Amino acid sequence: MLQRNHFEAPILHKRKILLLGVEPSVQGLISTFLVTMGWTCTVAATQEAVSTVLQREAFDAVLIDLGSSVAPAEQAILRIKQLRPSLADRMLVISNGSDREMAELIERLDLVQVSQEGLLQQFWSTLQELVAPSRSREAAPRGMQIARMIFDSFRYPLPAGVRSLCPVTRQIAYQYKQAVIDLSVDFAERSGRIALTGQVLDGERKGKNEGLSVLLVDGTGTLVRTATNQFGEFQIEFESADDLSIQVRLGERSWVLVALGKMDWVKKLRSSAPTGD
């Protein structure tokens, strides 16, 4: 029976990182550097490859090159979070784009950004901070906060005679800190779609509720993007879908999620509502 020589170094667990969409030249630079630091790298070129790799291997972190296209990047990130929730706060991103949508994506999904300038040094120091056992994120709220429902007209129905005048409009209100988000959901007969109108009322902003980003999101990414007017109002039309939510940007690194769930009830109530002759 072979025995381990007491001078032999123990076999240490090598940390692993997944590289997604990283340009070949940058990929080679990072891979070579990480190997010298005792890490191993796995490269995924497509979202399909990401799913396959994540089902087969475990990783300590993910590095994603966002490129300049928001939608594919968002879909890939949400897919990773779905398959490996433990990686949700261990995602580093290289962003070549500087537009508003890309900045908001990084902000609301709570991603850690590294720049092309001084890439290796910044990437390595940030990576070490993310995977350190005793690491602590900044105390200020990051990423998405959840608004709580404070009113639902379906829980307090109107009298029968009044109810028949507008049988499928649902009024819902949500609150996060001093902000209240009022929603009205109805069926748009002309388009056959669901119509949602809303208003953001935020006392902390002292009435300055214009230009707030509002997104309609499902499990695969952003479906609709709009912004509030001078009164904090916004309008969205969409088809029925599962796992819908409204996400509102109230300030820097301050996003609020309003969970809508499945919206098929709108069309069902419309089809069963009495018609006036």
Protein Blocks (a to p, Z undefined) as FASTA:
>chain_A
ZZddfkbccdddddddddehiafklmmmmmmmmmmnopacdddfbfklmmmmmmmpccfb
dcddebjafklmmmmmmmmmmmmmmlmmmcccddfbfcfklmmmmmmnopacddfehklm
mmmmmmmmmmpmkbccdfbdghjaddddfbdfklmccdfklmmmmmmbccddddehjbcc
dddddddfknopacdddddddfklnopaghiacddddfkbcfbdcdddfkopacdddddd
ehiacdddfbghiacdddebjaklmmmmmmmpccdZZ
